[in-house]
């Protein structure tokens, strides 16, 4: 068992040392494929870009379950002083995808040893480009990763930097938020800053739009279903005394409810009202992003019960403070019963206290072999 634990940790640190950005995971996917092949697992490469899938066929007929890991890193320069620090300047596994790959490969090692008792099949899905919409999940699904043989259920994992190492959190129902993006162009005649009455004041319209957008949230949506709408970019003008002819705004929408379907209409309604009041015109481009990740209640209960039977897991949580972060695992949960589980990566004693997507992020990889075991036992329980 010590050798297994060492191997999982070594895999995580290898991936951390050699990160690759979204849609550039060539060497990462090659390493994944070589590990799967060395185990005697059938491998297919080049699915949805650099996607890899391994198929472990049981000796008895049954269902097929998939386990998914993402592979891409982020454009961040690492500041950790560790032996496995990123060798690629400006690229870092700051979201823990290195750990996801290692834990899932660890589950492949364990399940391979139990192939003779498998009632069905296991697919190991290693996906590119989770960090870059439209994401690698939808491409892999479109290219048939859930077929031949058809998958009946999907498991996924993600580290949680606000959960202590040794703990697992498994929610039922909405797990990760859906995310959309929009761009608004506000156009007008422009004019002199001293005579705004002679111009369509695009800056004024944009300002009212930002404020009104926030005001509609608690009037148009219930507190339980309220989305988060944030403006990330405003651009317009190049002088202190000229009202510009155009202002551009870019924003994001995060939500847990199907009420998101009415958000584009509400945004358009605000813009119609403001341009009717102040003049000018607008152009709205609204783009659908990742869907809500939804945990199947029965599958989640199965994994919680499994986790409760593993002594190295000190706590199994069923709730967590709602965070409006998104993951393209939502595409899998739209297709099939799914369970996306969070494992604790925080360790104050070891100094692993920094959040995801920062240049000091690191995690307690000593817990990863336990995550591998949780995946393995959850698969066995599901197939039985």
NORDAMO-V383488 format. One record per residue. N is the residue number from 0. PHI is phi in whole degrees, 0 to 359 (999 if undefined). OMEGA is omega in degrees with one decimal (NA if undefined). Layout:
<<N/PHI/OMEGA> <N/PHI/OMEGA>>
//
This chain:
<<0/999/178.6> <1/298/178.4> <2/298/178.5> <3/297/-179.1> <4/299/179.4> <5/298/-177.8> <6/294/179.5> <7/297/-179.8> <8/295/177.7> <9/297/177.9> <10/297/179.8> <11/300/-176.7> <12/287/173.3> <13/297/-179.2> <14/298/-180.0> <15/294/-176.7> <16/288/-176.1> <17/235/-177.2> <18/284/176.0> <19/222/-177.2> <20/287/179.4> <21/305/179.5> <22/68/176.5> <23/233/-170.4> <24/278/-173.9> <25/296/-177.6> <26/287/177.2> <27/299/-179.6> <28/295/176.9> <29/295/177.7> <30/295/178.3> <31/303/-178.2> <32/298/-178.3> <33/292/178.1> <34/294/179.6> <35/298/-179.9> <36/297/180.0> <37/297/178.4> <38/275/-176.5> <39/84/178.5> <40/264/-180.0> <41/294/-173.1> <42/238/168.2> <43/238/-178.3> <44/241/174.3> <45/72/178.9> <46/263/-178.9> <47/63/-175.3> <48/108/-179.5> <49/264/-179.6> <50/296/179.7> <51/232/172.6> <52/227/175.0> <53/250/-179.7> <54/242/174.8> <55/253/-176.6> <56/264/178.7> <57/285/-179.9> <58/276/179.7> <59/235/-179.9> <60/292/179.9> <61/172/-179.1> <62/285/175.2> <63/239/178.7> <64/241/-179.7> <65/246/171.5> <66/237/-175.2> <67/249/170.8> <68/228/175.6> <69/261/-169.3> <70/241/-168.8> <71/275/178.3> <72/254/-174.9> <73/241/178.4> <74/281/-178.0> <75/227/175.9> <76/271/-175.0> <77/288/178.7> <78/245/177.3> <79/285/176.6> <80/257/-178.3> <81/227/-178.4> <82/299/-178.2> <83/259/177.7> <84/305/-179.4> <85/306/176.0> <86/272/-176.6> <87/253/-176.7> <88/301/177.7> <89/83/178.6> <90/228/-174.5> <91/208/170.2> <92/279/-177.4> <93/263/177.8> <94/237/174.4> <95/84/179.0> <96/294/174.0> <97/299/178.5> <98/291/179.0> <99/299/179.9> <100/299/-177.7> <101/296/-179.0> <102/294/180.0> <103/289/174.3> <104/297/174.9> <105/299/177.2> <106/294/177.0> <107/294/177.6> <108/299/-178.4> <109/292/-178.2> <110/289/176.4> <111/300/178.7> <112/293/-178.1> <113/248/-176.9> <114/303/-176.5> <115/292/180.0> <116/250/-179.4> <117/285/173.5> <118/264/-177.5> <119/133/-173.4> <120/229/175.1> <121/231/172.4> <122/254/176.4> <123/252/-174.8> <124/258/176.6> <125/246/-165.6> <126/251/174.7> <127/277/160.9> <128/59/173.8> <129/294/-174.7> <130/280/-173.0> <131/232/178.3> <132/305/9.8> <133/282/174.5> <134/84/-178.5> <135/278/-176.6> <136/299/-176.2> <137/294/177.9> <138/293/179.7> <139/295/177.5> <140/296/179.6> <141/298/-179.5> <142/266/167.5> <143/90/-177.1> <144/295/-180.0> <145/266/179.6> <146/245/169.8> <147/55/-1.6> <148/277/-178.8> <149/293/-179.2> <150/276/-179.2> <151/259/-179.6> <152/201/-177.1> <153/228/171.8> <154/251/174.5> <155/218/-179.3> <156/225/172.2> <157/206/174.5> <158/292/178.7> <159/233/-175.4> <160/283/175.6> <161/256/176.5> <162/240/-176.0> <163/290/174.6> <164/304/-176.3> <165/101/-178.9> <166/250/176.6> <167/236/175.6> <168/236/-179.3> <169/226/179.4> <170/269/168.3> <171/251/-179.0> <172/86/-177.7> <173/302/-173.4> <174/245/178.0> <175/233/-175.4> <176/288/165.8> <177/282/-178.4> <178/219/174.2> <179/237/176.1> <180/231/175.4> <181/215/174.9> <182/232/178.7> <183/241/170.6> <184/250/177.5> <185/249/-174.1> <186/245/177.2> <187/204/-176.3> <188/286/-175.6> <189/72/179.1> <190/163/-177.6> <191/281/179.5> <192/296/179.2> <193/278/-178.1> <194/230/-176.9> <195/296/179.9> <196/293/178.9> <197/263/-175.3> <198/230/165.1> <199/273/-170.5> <200/279/-176.8> <201/296/178.2> <202/294/178.7> <203/298/179.0> <204/298/-179.6> <205/298/-179.8> <206/295/177.7> <207/297/-179.1> <208/298/-178.5> <209/298/-178.0> <210/289/-178.0> <211/296/179.1> <212/303/179.3> <213/286/-178.1> <214/291/-178.0> <215/286/-173.3> <216/298/-178.0> <217/269/176.4> <218/245/-176.8> <219/251/-176.7> <220/227/176.0> <221/291/-179.4> <222/297/-178.9> <223/289/-174.0> <224/249/-172.9> <225/296/175.9> <226/281/171.3> <227/248/178.5> <228/237/-177.8> <229/230/173.5> <230/267/-177.9> <231/257/-177.5> <232/208/170.8> <233/230/-177.1> <234/219/177.9> <235/177/176.6> <236/83/177.4> <237/214/179.5> <238/207/-177.1> <239/287/-173.6> <240/236/177.8> <241/237/173.9> <242/283/-173.2> <243/289/177.3> <244/283/-178.1> <245/210/172.1> <246/233/179.2> <247/246/176.8> <248/234/175.5> <249/235/-177.6> <250/215/178.0> <251/234/177.4> <252/237/176.9> <253/237/-172.2> <254/202/175.7> <255/243/-171.7> <256/238/174.4> <257/291/174.1> <258/300/179.9> <259/301/-178.4> <260/297/-178.7> <261/267/-177.0> <262/296/179.0> <263/303/178.4> <264/295/178.7> <265/293/177.9> <266/298/179.6> <267/296/-179.9> <268/297/177.8> <269/299/-178.4> <270/295/176.4> <271/300/-178.3> <272/295/-176.6> <273/292/179.3> <274/287/174.2> <275/293/-177.7> <276/281/-171.5> <277/250/-177.4> <278/92/-179.9> <279/83/179.9> <280/223/178.1> <281/217/173.0> <282/228/-178.0> <283/242/172.2> <284/244/-177.2> <285/244/-174.4> <286/244/176.2> <287/288/178.9> <288/247/-178.3> <289/292/177.2> <290/282/175.8> <291/298/170.8> <292/275/-174.5> <293/242/178.4> <294/271/175.6> <295/298/-175.2> <296/301/-178.5> <297/293/179.3> <298/293/178.5> <299/296/178.6> <300/295/177.2> <301/300/-178.0> <302/290/177.3> <303/299/178.5> <304/297/177.6> <305/296/-179.3> <306/298/-178.8> <307/296/-179.6> <308/268/179.3> <309/255/-170.3> <310/296/-179.8> <311/288/175.9> <312/271/-171.1> <313/276/-179.5> <314/204/175.5> <315/241/-178.1> <316/266/178.4> <317/244/179.8> <318/211/178.3> <319/204/178.4> <320/302/-174.3> <321/297/176.4> <322/239/-174.2> <323/272/175.7> <324/268/-173.7> <325/238/179.1> <326/207/-177.4> <327/283/166.9> <328/302/177.3> <329/306/178.5> <330/295/177.0> <331/292/-177.2> <332/290/173.0> <333/288/-174.8> <334/272/-168.0> <335/215/170.1> <336/304/-172.6> <337/222/171.8> <338/220/179.2> <339/252/-173.6> <340/254/177.0> <341/257/174.1> <342/243/-178.2> <343/292/178.6> <344/239/-176.1> <345/273/173.5> <346/214/-179.4> <347/297/-178.5> <348/297/-177.9> <349/266/177.9> <350/85/179.6> <351/269/-172.2> <352/233/-174.7> <353/270/-175.8> <354/285/175.7> <355/302/175.2> <356/65/173.4> <357/237/-174.2> <358/284/177.5> <359/247/-179.2> <360/296/171.7> <361/205/-175.3> <362/214/179.7> <363/277/-176.1> <364/284/174.6> <365/294/179.2> <366/273/-174.0> <367/298/177.3> <368/301/176.5> <369/290/176.1> <370/297/176.1> <371/302/-179.7> <372/295/177.6> <373/300/177.7> <374/298/-179.2> <375/300/-177.2> <376/291/176.8> <377/295/177.9> <378/297/-179.2> <379/298/179.1> <380/296/179.7> <381/294/-177.4> <382/290/177.3> <383/282/NA>>
//
